[in-house]
């Protein structure tokens, strides 16, 4: 069953002496590092080179030479970011190398660098912690820099598309034309300098877009008339008018979905920058506009700078902007954002920063990548195909295609219109659920927790932070009110429920506040506070947060689709890895639900630490009781109310499986039928039970504790996520239905019987090993290399999943190793996975096939599928994507509609949030006629009672959270289908 490591095609051995000399040459000659920093870089290289030489074959996807250059670039970057550097007095302009300079020197590109960095951090983390302290990762700011690159890439395309719409460009040379290129570069540089000077180093996408639109307004007002692609009098661009004429700023707000207040603020900052830096004197716009524009524009609030975009003036302004930006990136920045002017810049390369998501060069963009990480088909939110830049001679009157930037702006508009007008205190309806003391507690807690999240820093503007804190507070009260109304009645809608246990639960409120803050931060696409920052600030864990995600989707009816996608993506992250990380509250519940796991959990030190008290958080913020406007109030600390899971001490009376008993596990088909026919309706946890003490009995679960029921529901979500990923991987590799079901069965057995294999690991690591193990048992010629190559094509793929698997070697290990290590997946499979699951793998042999066949025969005898049709999938609540025979008298099957065909069916102007039902039988024919034609063909004109069941993939499915909904298990839905006819033999 073991897998031998294959050669990478080149020797992993390197000449250590030559590599050291080469690295010294890079530092001294190519990067011109000063002497002290060169010594520090050589020292870090010396203490870490054994990691590179011993693991060279497991790093990267390129040649050993390329992998070596990635490692050396990482070493230099760590030194320049983490060391305390001071320029010499005689060299005031001297500065450490920026990331762009480092990457260029080692002949790499930024995209690939950020894809390789996570595994370097895992391997060398203990060395960096010893040299630079435990906060080295925070100071390195890799995630922020990566998100910043994505934002700038999106904004550069947004700017290019808007520029091509507004202004005439040379049809032959495009933006490469000298006259056009100068003004185009001027606009982008003006935005970059504005972003650095007025908005800070790392700013959210919405604020940056407002700044970019303000630059577009400046260009529009100053562009020479012969280069304009519009007329003020009749252009659809200027839709907002006053009595005096066109309101330019309001019209741009309407077109680009910006806030007029924020745009005017950015516009004023841009004007001040032009006046101060470029030394241009403002004057009334009415003195300079030509007659046509003068008669059409409302001049109120607009400023004009004479000659700003004239050729000679533009060149001198460019020089000043270049000089200012050079100084800014040397002292504050790491990325030279001017590279985004040219998408084909070799420094950017062509890759993805989101595991199959955003391509930073090339003509095809996957704009949906900022949505659900599991999205595998394009939809109405994708940019319409064929919608390129507008013709230079006309400005088409159509809606802009949906892109991550436009989606972010429309989502921010929801926040302004649906949340901002709400009161910042609990509403009268919400107050009805509170006592006086409880109301004061809730208000005080909200103030402290949200202030801890939105604390102003050097990269977080105080005014911006206060605005976002207020929005999160209002959203919290809004959803809390809807939750209280829903939770105040039992499911039958008759018996009133006491909400005191829930409303006095500290963990529940922190989760609600964290989720509210996360949605606000996501709306603005904030770089400085990316997930899981809200978990760290509030003291909760990923497992805690997973309990309220579904409630937010259900109770906030106005939540935009983009935010539903984000919550869906968050839940996937929680299920796949975050909830299994060290310090998760999941382990505290497991100790109660599965006492047999307590020893392993304690050995690995996985249990969560006590949640920090509210007073300690307030003390860290230097908040006195007066500063939050509320007196100190005691919080209930009764175990049944607080639901503290830190010290569970409950004797285990009986040992039983969390999901199903041993008999049920004998048959995958029976397990499917049991799950489908008897969903956990009676055992689903309301919020009161979800946040209660794990040892407390669950009244709706027949004697189970809340921990047992909670773990059962959590494991069922894991099973669904595993089923979806196993299916896509199996279909991609062309595995048979039998192999697919064996892999799913094995993962299920591991989850229920060998749960420690999931501890501190990623679910995909277990799935990949299970696919290989089943292929060996089934005698398939499938290598790990082939599995990994196919996994790389998955939307959720991250290279560290198969390159860095957590292993905690026991004291008596066969390998002779001890302690914690991160190994490649083949080592993990051979040394850990196979010894642990060998009995389960053996059980998947011939006896499994006979047992499964007998169950199928019994099911068919009782009225199963039609003869000749592929057998029914054993996956619970996962749509079977294989072709199905739908007529006993005709060889007609239904199968999934291919993504390429579905894309062609989507109308560019469609704003529906539903996926297509199927391929049209005739051009421009209505769906009802399509269904009629299909049914007539199947039924040969005979009237029958049954019709094909065409499931619509609705918004609720797209935004589903792998959990229960409407008192039942949520079906993951299916892709659109098309009808195929098989020719008769």
N, C-alpha and C positions, 0 to 999 in steps of 0.2 A: 504493500500500500504506500510505501514511502516514495517520495519524489526526489530524484537526483537533480542537483542544481546544474543547469546547462551553462555552457560558456557563453559569454556575452559577445563572442565573435572577435574579441581582442583580449590580450593578456591584461589581467588586472594589476600585474606587477609594474611598479614604477621605479625609476631611479631617484631615490630620496635626495641624494646629494645634488643632482641636476635640478630637481624641482625646487630645492631651497635656493639655489643660485638664481633660478629663473624668477622666483618670487621676490627676491631682493632687487633684481633688475626692474621688475614692475613697480615696486615701491619707490625706488630712488629716481629712476629715469623716466618712466612713463607717467607716473602720478606725481612725482616731485614732492613726496612727503618730507616734512622736516625730520631731522635726525631722531628726536625723541619718539616721534610717532612711528618711524620706521622700526626702531628697536622694539617698540611695543607690539607692532604687527608681527615681527619675526618671532617674538616670544609666544604670542598666541598661536602662531603657525606651529611652533615647535611642540607645544603641549597638546596640540590637537591633531597632528599629522597622522598619528597611529589610527585615528578614527577613519580617515580617508583611505589609508593604505589597506586597512583590514576589511573595509566595507565598500571598496570601489565598485564591485560588480553589482551592488544593490542600489547604488545611487544613480539617479537620472535615467534618461532613455537614450542618451547619446554615447559617443565614444569615451573611453577613459580620459583622453586628453581634454575633451569638453567638460566632463564631470570635474576634472581637476581644476579647470579655470573657474567653474562655478564656486567650488569650495574656497579657492584663494580670494575671489571677489567678495565672498561672504565674510571672510576673515578681515579683510581691509575695511569693509563697511562697518563691521562691529567695532573696530578700533576707532574709526573716525566719529562714530556716533556715541560711543560709551566712555571714551577716555576724556579726561579733563585737559582741554587743549587751550593754550594761550599763545597768541601770535607774539613774535619778538617785536620789540619797540622799533627796531630799524625797518621792519617789514609790516607796516600797518595793514596793507591790503592782502597779506597772506591769510589763507584759510584752508581748512582741511578739504580733502577731495569730496565732491558731491557724488551721489549715487550714479548720476548720469556719466560723470567722468570715470568712475570706477568700472561701470559696465562697458563703456566704450573702450577703455584701455584693455580689458580682457576679451574684447571682441565677442561680447554677448549681447542679448537684448533684454529689456526690462521685464517683458512678459514671462519669458522662460526663467529668469532669475527669481521672480516671485513664486513661480510654481515649484521651484526646487528648494527654496529657503525653509519651509516648514520642517522637512526632514533633517536639515542641518541643525535647526534649533533643538529638535528632539535629541539628536546624537550628541551635540556639544553643549547642551544646556547646563549640565553640572559644572563644566569648565568655566563657562561664562558667569555662572553664579558665584563661583569661587573668586574670580578675578574682579567682577564688577558689581556684585551684590545681587540680592534676590529679585530686585526690580528691573533687572537688565532687559527683560522682554518688553516691559512697558516703555522703557526709555528708548528702545530700538524702534518703536512705532512702525513696525512692519505692516500691520493690518491697516493702520491709518494711511500710510503711504500707498498701499495697494488700492484702497478705496478711492484715494485722491486721484490716482492715475485713471481709474475707471470713469470717475466723474469728469475729468478733463477731456478724456476721449469722447465721451457723450456730448459734452458742451461744444467741443470743436466741430463735431458734425452738425450739431444744432445751429451753430453760428454759420457754418458753410451753407447749409440749406437755406437759412433766412437771407443770407447775403445774395445768393443766387436768385432768390425770389424778388428781392427789393431793387437790385441794381443790375445794370447791363454789364455783361462780361464779354470778352472777346470770344467769339464762337469757335475760333481755331485753337487758341492757346488756353482758353478758360481762365482759371485763376492764376495761371502762369504768365499771363500777359503783364508786361512791366507796369503799365498804368494801373491795372486792376490790382496786381499783387501788392503794390505799395500801400494802397488804401485798405486792402484786406488785412495786411499785416499790421497796419496802424490800429485797426479796430481790435484785433486780437491782443496786441500788446497793451493797448489802453485798458482792456478788460483785465489782463494779468496784473498790471501794476495797481489797478484799482482793487483787485482782489487781495493783493499782498498788503497794501497800505491801509485800506479802509475796512477790509473784511477779515483779516487775519490769515494765518498760514493754511489752516484746514477749516473750511467752512462747509456748511450743508449745501446740498444741490439746489434747493429752492432759492436760497439767498444768492447763490452764485448765478442762477438763471436770471433773477431780477437785475443783478448787476450787468449781465450780458445784454439783456433787453434794453437797459438804459443806454448802453453803448450803441445799440442799433438805432435808438432814437436820435442820438447825436449824429450818427452817420447819415440818417435820413434827412435831418435838417440842414446838413452842410454839404451833401454830395452835389457836385455840379449837375445842372439840369440835363445835360446831354448823356449822363451816365445813369439817370434814374429809370427804373422799370415801372413807373407808376405815375399817375396824375392825382393831385390832391382833390380835384373836383369830382372825379367819377370812379376812383379806385375803390374796390371793395375792401381794401386794407383799412380805410378810414371810415369805420362804421359809426363811430360816436361823434355827434356834432352838437354844437351849441348855437345860440343865435348869431354869434360872431363868425362861426365857421367850424372847420374840423377841429375836434379835440384830439390832438395827436397822441398824448400820453394815455388817455382813456381808450383810444382805439387800439393801441398796442397792448394794453391790459386785456382787452376783449379778445384779441387774436392769440396772445400767448399765455392766457389764463393767469396773469400775475395780479397781485394786489396793487391797486392804484396808490394806496398810501405808501407801501414799501417801494414801489417803482419811483414815485416822486422823491422819496428819500435817497434812493440810489442815484437818481438823476442829479440831485443837488451835489452829492459827493463827487460824481463824475465831473460836473462843472467846476467845482473847487480844485480838483486835480489838474484839469486843463489850465486853469488860471494860475495855479501855484507852480506846477512843474514845467509846463510848456510856455509859460509867460504870455498867454493870450488874454487880451482884455475883452470882457463881455460887453455886449451892446444890445439894444433892443432889436428883436428879430424883424420888426416891421421896417427897419431902415435898410434891410439887405435882400429881402425876398423879391423875386420877380413878380410882376403884376398878377399872373395866374395864381401863384401861391398866396400872395398877399390878400387876394379877394376870397380865398378858400380856407385859410387857417385862422383859428382862434389863437392869438399870440400870448394869451395869459399863461404865465408860468414857464415860458420858453426863453432860452438864452441863446444868443448867437455869438460865435467867435469868428471874426472876419478872416478869411483866407485859410481856415483850418485845414481843409482838404485840397487846397491848390498844390500843384506838383512840387514847387520849391519849398513851401511851408511844410508839406507833408514829410519831405525828406529830413528836414531839420528836426521835426517833431519825433520822427522815428529814431534818430540818433539819441535824443534825450530819453526816450522811453527805453531803448536798449540799454543805455548806461544805468538807468535807475533799476531796471530789472536785474541786470548783472550783479549790482550791489546787493539786491534783495535776496537772491538765491544763494549768494555766498555767505550771508550772515544769518539767514532764517530758513532757507528752503533746501530741499534735497533733490527735487526733480526740476529740470529745465523744461518748463511747460511750453516753450516755444517749439519743441519738436512736434507738437500736435498740429502745427500748421500744415505739415506734410504727412499724410497718413502712411505713405510708403517709406517713411524714415526707418532705416535699418535698426535704429536703437529701439523702436517699438516692436518690430518683428510682426509676426502674424500668429497670434495665439489667443488663449482664453484665460481670463482670471477667475472664472467661476465654474470650472469643471464642465465645460460644454456650453458655456454661456456667451459672454460678450466677446466677439472677435474685434480686435483693435485695428485691423486693417483688412483690406479687401472690399469687394462690392457687396457681399451678402452680410447683412447684420441680423443678429438674433436679438431683437430688442426685448423679447419677453424674458430675457435671462434674469432681470431683476425681480421677476415674479416667482412662482413656485419652482423649486429646484427639481421637481419631478416632472415638470411639464415637458412632454415629448412631442406634442403637435402644436402647430401654430393655430391661433384663433383670431377672433375679431379684434383682440387688442394688439395683434401684430400689425406692422406697417403693411398696407395693401401692396400686393405685387404690382410692379409696373408703375408705381407712383414715384417717379424720380423728381429731380429739381424742375421747377416751373420753367417754361420756355423764356428765354431772355427778352422776347418781344411782348409777351403778355403775362399778366398776373392772373392765374386761374382762380376762379371763385369756388374753392372747395376746401373742405376741412383738412387741416394738417394731419399727416399720418400719425398714428399712435407710436410713440417712442418712449424710452424710459424717462426722458426729460418732460415730454408733454404729459405723460401719465403722472409723474411726480407733481407737476403743476396743477393738474385737475384734482388730484388727491388733496393737495394743500388747500385748494378752493373749498373742498368739502369741510375741512377743518375750520376754515374761516366762516363758512355759512351755517354749518350745523352745530358746531361746538362752541366757537368763540362768543356767540350771543348769549349763551347760557349763564346763569348765575354762578359765582365762584363759591357759593355756600350750598349746603343741602337744601333741596326744594321742600315746600310744605308737604308734598306727598311722601318724600323720603323721611321727613321729620316724624311722621306718624309712627314709624317703626322704631324710633329712638326714645329713650328716656333722656332727661336733661343731662345726666352724667355721661351717658353713652354718646350723645351728640358731641359733647365737648371732647371726649376721648378720640372720636373718629376725626374730628376737625384738626385736632392737634397732631395726631399721627400723620394725617395727609400732608400737613405743612412740613413736618420734619423729614419724612421719607422723600418727598418730592424735592425738597431743598437739597437733600444729600445727593440726589441724582443730578440735579441741574445746578451744581455748584459752579460759579464763575471761575474760570482758570485763565491761563495765558492764551489758550486757544478757544475759549468760550466767552463770548461777549456778555457782560452782565445784563444788558437790556434784552438781548436775545434769549438768554437763559431764563430770565423772569417771565418773558412771554410764553416760552414753551412750558414752563412750570405751571402757569395759570391754565393753559390749554389742557394739560394732563389732569389737573385737578378737576376741571369741569367735566372732562370725559369720565373720570372716575366716579363722580357723583351721579352722572347720567346712567352709567351701566349698573352702578350699585342699586339705584332705584329700581331699574327693570329687573335686576336679580332678586331683590327683596319681594317684589310683586309676584314673580314666578315661584319663588321658594316658599312663599307664605301659605300655599295651599298644597295639599297632597295631590298626587297625580289624578285622582278621581274628581278633583275640583270642589270637594265638599268640606273636608276637615281643615281647619285653620292650624297652621304649624307655628310653634313658638320659635322666633328667629334669634332669641337672645344668645343661645350657644354659638350661632354662626357669627353674629354681629360683635361678639366679644372675643372672637378668635383672632389673635394677632397675626398669625400666618396667613389667614384668608385675606385680610386687608392689605398686607404687604404684597401678596400676589396680584391683587386687583390693581394696586397702585403701580406695580412694576409693569403689568400688561398695558395700562393706560400710558405710562411714560414711553414704553417701547413703541406703541403705535404712533405717538407724536414724533418720536425721533425717526421712525421709519418714514413717516409722511414727509419730513424735511430731508431725508437721506443724509443724516448727520454722520460725518466722518469721525468726529472726536469721541462719540459715545455709541459705539457699535455693540450689538449684542455679543457677549453676555454682560455688558457693563451694568445693566439694571439689576442683574442677580447679585453682583458683587456689592453694589451700593445699598441694596435692601436687605441683604443677609439671608435670602432664600436660595433654594437650589432649583435646578432644572426640573426635577421631579415634582416639586411644589407647583411651579408655574404651569405644568401640563394640566393641572386640575381645573384651571379657570379659562383656558384658551377657548374651549368649546362654548362656554357661557358667553364670552364676548361676541363670538360670531352669531350666536342665537339671539341674544338680547339687544344687540345694537343693530337695528334693522337698516340703518342708513350707512353702515360701514361699506366703503368702496371695495370694489372687487380686488383692487391691488392690495389692500390691507388684509382682506380675507386670504389672499394668496400668501402674504407674508406670514400670517398666523399658521397657515397650513405648513409652510416651509419650516417655521419654528418647531412645530410639533414633530415633524420628521426628524429634525436635528436632535430633539430631546429623546425621541425613541431610538434613533440609530446609535447615538454615542453619548450625548451630554448627560442623560439620566443614569448612565452606567459609569460615569467618571468617579474618581475618588472624591469623597465628601458629599455624595448625593444622599438625600433623604430616602431614596429608594432602599438603601441598605438597612436603614433603621426599621422600615416596614418589613423587609425580608426577614430580619431577625425574629420578628413576632410571627409572621406567617409561615416561615420555614426555619424553625430552630436548628435544624441540622446544618444550615449554612452559616450559623453564627461563628463557628470556629474559623472557617476560611475568611469570612468578612473581617474578623478581628485580626487574623494573621496578616492580612494585607492592609489593615488600617483604613478601611473604606468608609466607615460610618461617618455621618455628618457631625460637625461640631455644633454646639448649642447656638441657636440664633442670637445674634447680638441684641441687647436690650435697646429699647427706644431711647432711653436716657443716655446710653453710651454713644449712640449715633448723634444725638443732639449735642453731647459734650464735644465730640470730634468736630462738629460744625461751629463750635463756640456759640451755640444757641442757648440763651437763657429763657426762662419761661416767659419773661416779659417780651422777648423778641419775637416769639411766635404768637403773642397776644392771648395766651391761655394759661391758667394756673396748672400746677402739677396735679395729675389725677392718677390714682392707683388703677392698675389694670388687673382684672381677675386672673388668678393663677391656678385655678382649679384644673386638674388634669383633663377632665371631661370637656372643659370649655376650650382650653388652649390647644389640646391635641398635640402636646409635645412628644416627639418621637425619639428623644435623645437617649433615654434610659429605659427601654422596654424590659420589664421583668414579669413575665407571665409564664407559668409552667405550661408545657405542651401536654395536652391530654391525649390527642390522637394524631397519628402521622398520616397525612393524606395529600395527594397531589393537588397542586394549585389549579390546574386547568381541568384535567380529566383523570379518571382512575385507570388502573392498568388494563382492564378489559377494554375500555374505550380506545386505548392507545394501540390495541392489537390490529385495528382496522382503520385505515385512513378514511375509507368511504363512510364507515359508520360514524367516525368522528365528524365528518362533514355534515352528515344528515343530522347528527345531534346538535351541532352548532347552528345549522340553518333552521331546524324545526323548533328548537328550544333556545332562543336567544336569551341573553341575560337580562330580560326585562324586569324580572322580580328582584334582581340582585344588583342593579345599577345603583351607584352611590349618588344620592343627592349631595349638595355641597356641605350640608351639616355633617354628614357621615364622612365625606372625603377629608375634611379638616379636623375630624374628631381624633381622639387618642387612638393609635393603632390597636391597642388592647381592648378597646370598648366593643361590645357586641353590636353587630349590625342587625337591627330589628327586621330588616327585609330579606335577610340572607340565611334564615334558618339555623341560627346558632353560630355562624361564622363571625369572626372579628372583622372590624373595619379594615384592618391590614390585609387579611386574607382576601376579602372581596376586592379591595383596591388593587392588590397584586394580580388577582385573576383578570380584572378588566385591563390592567396595564399589559399583561402578557398577551391578551387577545389582540390588542392594538399592535404589539410587536409581531404577532403571527400574520396579521394582515399586511403590514409593511413588508415582511419577509416574503410573503406570497407574491406580492406585486413585483418585487425586485427579482425573485427567482424566475418568474414567468418571462419578464423582459430579457433577462440574461439567457434563458433557455431558448427562447425564440430567436435571439440574435445568433446563437451558436448552432441552431438547428437541431437541438436535442429532442428526443422522442417524448411523448406524453408520459410514458412509463418512467423515464429518467427524471423528468420534471417533478413528478409526484413523489418519487423516492427522495429527492433533494429536499422538498418541502417537509416530508415526513421526518427526515433526519433532523432538520433544523427545529421542528416542533419537539422532537424527543430530547434534543440537547437543551432547549429552553426549559422544559419541565423536569427533566431528570438529571441534567448536568449543567445546571444554571451557572456555576462558577466560570465556565468558559466564556460567558458574556462579560464578566467583571472587568471593568476598566478597558474594554475593547469596543470596537465598532462592529455593528451587526453585519456589515458587508464582509468582514474578515471571516466570520463564521460561515456565511453563505458561500464564499469563494472556496473555502476548504471543503465544505459539504459537497459542492459540485465536483471537485476533483476526487474526493473519496468515493462518491457514488459512481463516477465514471470508471474508477479502477475496479470496483465491485462488479460493475456491468461489463467489464472487459472492453471498454471503449478506448480508442487511441487518441486520448485527449490529454494534452500537456498543460502544465500550469502556465506556461508562456502563452498558449492560445487563450486560456481563460482570462489572463491579465490583459491581453490585447483587446479582447471583447469588452472587458470591464472598463477599459479606458474610454470606450464610446458611450458609456452610461452617463446620463446628465449629472448624477451625484458623485462621479468619480473624483477622488483625491489620491494623489500618488502615495501619500503617507499611509493610506489604508493598507497597501501591500508591501510597503517598504519599511514600516516602523510599527510592529505589533508588540504590544506590551507583554512582557513575561516576567514573572516573579519566581525565580528558581527556588525550589525548596532546599532545605539544608542538606538533604540526601538526594541530590540530583544525579542522574546517570551521566550527565554531561560534565560533571565536576564544577559547574558554575553555581554561584550563589548571588542572591540579591536581585535587584531590578535591572532589566535590560530591555531595549527595543531591538527586535530582530526582524529580518525579512519574513514574508509569509510562508516561504518554503521551510525555513527553519522552524517556525511556529507549527506548521503542519506536521513535520516529522517528529519533533521533540515533545510537543504538547497535545496537539489535536488528536493524532492517531492513538497514542496511549490512552487518552480519555474516552474516546468514542468507539474504540474497536469493537466492543460487543454490539453496539447499535449498528455499525456498518455490516457486521456479519449477519445481523438479523434482516438485512435488506437483500439477501441472496434469493435462491429459488423458492424457499418457503414463503417469502413475502409475496412473490408473484402468484403462487398457488392460492394463498389466503385471499389476496386481492381479487383473483379471478372468481373464486367461489362467491364472494360478496357481490360482484358484478352480476353473476348469473342469477343470483337470488333477486337482485333489484330488477333485472330485465323480465324475469318471470312474473313479477308483480305489476308489469306495465311500465317499462322504461322507454329508452329512446328507440327510434326507428331502426330497422335492420339496415346495415350498410353505412350508418353514420358513425363517425369517430365517437368513442365513449366519452361520457360526461366527465368533465374535470372534477377532481376531488378538492379543489380549492374553495374554502368557505368565503362566500360573499365577494369573490373576485370574478369578473366577467370572463367567460371562456372565449378566448380569441381565436380558437381553431374553427375551421369551416364546419357547419352543421347541416345535415340533411333535413329539409323542411317539407318534403313531399314523399309519400310512400310510393306513388306511381310515376314520379319523374325524378331524374337525376339532377335535382336543383339544390344548391347549397347556399348558405349565407356566410360571408366572411367579413373581417374588418375592412373598412374603407381605407385605402392607402393615404398617407399624409399628403403625398404629392397631388392626388386627385381632390382631396378635401380642400387644399389651399386654393385650387382653381375655382372652387365653388363659392368661396367667400367674396362677397361684394366689397369693393374698396370703400364704399360709403356705409357699409353695414355697421350698425351700432348695437346689434343684438348681442346679448351675453350668453347665447346658446350655441352649441356646436351644430353642424349640419346633421340632418337625420340620415341622408344617404345620397347617392349619386342620382341625378335626375335622369328619367328615361327619355325625356325630350327637352330640347333647349327651351328655356324661359317658361317651363311648365310649372304650375303650382304644386306644392307638396301633396295636397289632397288628391290631385289627379295622379301623381306618382304612385301613391299608395294604392289607389284603385286599380291602376294598370298592373301593378305587381300582384295584387290579390287575384285579379282576373286571370292572369297568366298561370298562377299556381293552381287555381281552382277550375281551370278550363271553362269558365263561364258559368259554372254551377254555383248556386247560392249556398253558402255554408255559414255556420255560426261563428267559426273561429277566424281570426285574422292574425297576421304576423304582428309580433310585439316589437315595435321599433322604439327602443329606449332613447330618450333625449338626455344628453349630458347637460344638466342644468348648472346654474351658478352654484347651487348648494353642493353639488358634487365636486366642481372645480375647487371650491373653498372648503371642502370637507376636511375633517381633522382626524380621520381614522378612528373616530370614537363613536359613541352612541348618539343618536339624534332622534327626537320625537319618540322617546321611550324605547327605542330599538337599536339594533346594530346598523350603522351606516354602511350602505353598499357603496363600493368604490366606483360604481358606474362602468360604462363600457364605451368603446369608441364607436363612431358611426359605422354602419355596415352597408355593404353593397351586395346585390344579388348576382350570382354567377350561375351559368347553366353549363353542365357537363355534357358533352356529346355522348349519344348512345353508342354502345359498343357495336 
